[in-house]
Amino acid sequence: MEKKKSIPSKIILVLTLLFFYLPIAYIILFSFNDSRSLTKFSGFSLQWYEKMFSDSTMMSAVLYTIIIAVIATAVSTIVGIITAIGLSKSRRIVRNMVEQINNLPVLNPDIVTGIGLLMLFSAFAINKGFMTMLLAHIMFCIPYVMLSVTPKLRSLDPNITDAAMDLGATPFQALYKVIVPQIKPGIVSGALIAFTMSFDDFIISYFVTGNGVQNISILVYTMSKRVNPSINALSTLVIVIITVALGIVNLVPIIREKKKRK
């Protein structure tokens, strides 16, 4: 009976995996297609990668996307950690109020956030471009970092900081050597979420960009209106970048743990 019950679950699992990964495999396969067709594979070729790397517009979009994602992740992670630690030491009413405000960008539809930021920048006569997109990305990444770090802080012993300082540690040493290592999983997961959200954001970026600054999502949107197999090559490049980043984040702790054991 158990084997008969496991067969439908395995079928559902296989179908789910195909649903998620078959489109990705399709994009990667047709990025090497010899023709412009997006439905018929006629032969292996690297011509779309050559055209992608020779296209200054595409390379500019990739560069802007990576720079904005890295800076937004770094800034939002630092601000999110400091804010979460500060809230953990604040009064309950202040903590609850700030947490409710922090949840607004997460619960709010992206299009509403994008329009709101557009109106804000217009009201202050700020020229839209790289800086406005960067500020917008930092703004909507901070809540995700705080949501990842806050549960880890709540699980800590509230007296751990006082104990460290009683043993001679300065407040900064207690923060760096005691608190941060304890909440490191939350920091890593928050930073990964922030990087992913920034890397593939389209709606908010579309409303706050200007002066020829566009990320990969905006570029793909403008290219999707016409048949261009270079989209597949660009999408494959994005998949590779994200896969490598996730691989590094997951492998580094394993390697460190092995070195400690040795």
N, C-alpha and C positions, 0 to 999 in steps of 0.2 A: 504493500500500500504506500509505503514511504517513497519507493522508487517511482510509482505512478504519479504521486503528488509532485515529485521533484521535476518530472519531465515538463509540465506546463510552465513551471517557474523558470526553468532553463531556457525554454523557448521565448518567454517574455524578456528574459535578460538579453538574449541574443538579438531580438528585435529592437530592444531599447538601445543597445550598443550600435547596431546598424543605423538606427535613426539619428544618433548623435554623430557618428564618425564617418558614415558613408559620404555625406556632403563634403567633408574635409578631404577625404581620399579622392573624391571626384575633382575637387579644385586642384589638388596637387598633381593628379594625373594629367589634366588638360592644360596645366601650366607648361608642360613639355610637348604639347601638340604641335605638329608641323604646319597645320593650317589654321585659319581664323575661326573655324567651326568650334562651337561650344557644345556640340552634341556628338560629333563623329571624330574619333581619334584616328588620324591618318598616318602618324609616324612620330618618332622621337626627334625633338629639336630644342635647342636652347635659345632660339631667336627672340622669344618674348622676354627672357631674362636680359638678353643683350639690349633690347629696346628699353626695358625698364631702367637699367643702370645708365643708359645713355640719355634718358629723359630727365632733364634738370628739374622739371616740375615734380615728378615722382620722387626723386631723391630729396628735394627740398621738403616735401610733405613728410617723408620718412624721418628726416633729420629733426624737423619741428616736433613731430610726434614723440620721438625718443627724448629730446631735450626737455620738453614740457612735462612728459610723464616722470622722468627722473627727478627734476627739480620739484614738481608738485608732490611726489612721493616723499622726498626727503623733508621738505618743509612741513607737510601735513603730518608726517610721522612724529617729528620733533614737537610741533605744537600740540598734537593730539595726546602725546605722552605727558607733557607738562600739564596740560589742562586736566587730564584724567587724574593725575596724582594730586593736583591742587584740589579738585572736587572731592577726592576721597578724604581730605582733611577738613572739608568745609562742613557747615551746618546742613542738616537734612533738608530744610526748606530751600536753601540755595542750590544744593546738589540736585534736587528733584526738578527745580525750575530750569536749570541749565541743561539737564538731560532731556527735558521735553523740547527745549529750543534746539538742541543738537539733533533730535530726531526729525525735525521739520524738513531739512534738505533731503533726507532719505525717503520720507513718506511723500513729499511733494512731487508731482509730476515734473519730469525734466523740462517739458516745454514751458511750464509756468516759471520754473527757475530761470530758464534761458531768457524768456521775455522780461522777467523782473531785472535780471542783470543788464540786459540791453537798455532798459529804461533808466537804470541807475547810472550807467556809464554815459548815456546821452544827457542826463540831467546835470552831470558834473562836467560836461563837454570834454570827456576823455576820448581821444582817438582810439578806435578799436584796432587791435592788432595782436602782436605777440604778448604784450604785457597783460592786456585784458583777458586773453585766453588763459594765460598762466594763473592769474588771480582767480578766475572762475574755477579752474581745476583744483587749485588749493582749497577753495571754499567748499566744494562738494566732496573732497577726499577726506578732510579732517573728521567729519562725523563717523566715517567707516573705521578710521583708526581708533577713535574713542570707544566705539562699540566693541572693538576687539580687545582693547586694553582694560577697560573698566571691569569686566567679569574677573580677570586675573587679579586685579588689585583687591577686589572684594574677597577673594579666597585667601589673601595673605593675613598673617597674624598682625593685628593693628599695633602690637607692641614691638614689632621687629625693628622698626627704625629707632625707637628709644633705646632698645637693647644694644644696637650697633653704636650709637653715640655714647652710651654709658661705657662701652669698651674702648672709647678713644677715637672713634671715627668722626670726621666732620660731617655736616649735613650733606655736602656734595659727595663725600666718600660713601655715606650711607645710601644715597640715591644710586650712585654708579655701581657700587660693589655688592649691594644687598638687594635693593628693590628691582633694578633693571634686570639682573639675571633671573629673578623669580618670575617676572612677567614677559620674558623674552619670547615665548611662543605666541602670546597675544600681539606683541610688537611685530613679529615676522608676518603673521597672518594679516594684520591690519595694513602693513606696508604692501603686501602682495595684492590685497583687494584694492588699495588706493592706486597702485600701478596699473592694474587691469582696468579699473574704472576710467582712469585718465587716458590710457592707451587707446581704448576703443570708443570713447565718447564722441557722439555726433551731434545730438540735438542742442545741448548747451553750447558746444563749440561753434556750431553753425550761427548762433545768434550773437556771439561775442567776438567773432573774428573779423578781420578786415585788413586792408593794405597788403593784399596778396599772401597773407599768412593762412595756411590751411593744413590740417592734419590728414592722416591717411583716410579716416572715415569720410571727411568732406570730399576728398579727392575721388574716392571710390563712388560716392554718390553722383558726382558730376560726370564720371566716366560711364556709369551704368546706363545712361540714356542712349548710348551707342555701343555697338558690338566692338569690344576691345579685349582680346585675350590677355593683354598685359595685366588686367585686373587679377587674373588667376596667379600670375607670377608674383604680383604685389601681395596678394592674400597669402600665398605660400611663404613669402618672406616674413610676414607678420606671425604666421603659425610657428615658423622656426625660431624667431626671436623669443616668443612667449614660452615655447617648449624649453629652450636653452635656459631662460631665466628660472623657470620652475625647477628644472633639473639641477641647476647650481644651488638653489635654495634648499632643496631636499637632500642633495648629496653632501654638501659641506658639513652639516651636523653629524652625518653618519661617519664621514672620514675623521672628524675630530674625536668622535667617541671611540673609534678604533685605535687612534693614536694614544688616547688616554689609557685604554686597556693594555696596550703594549708597554 
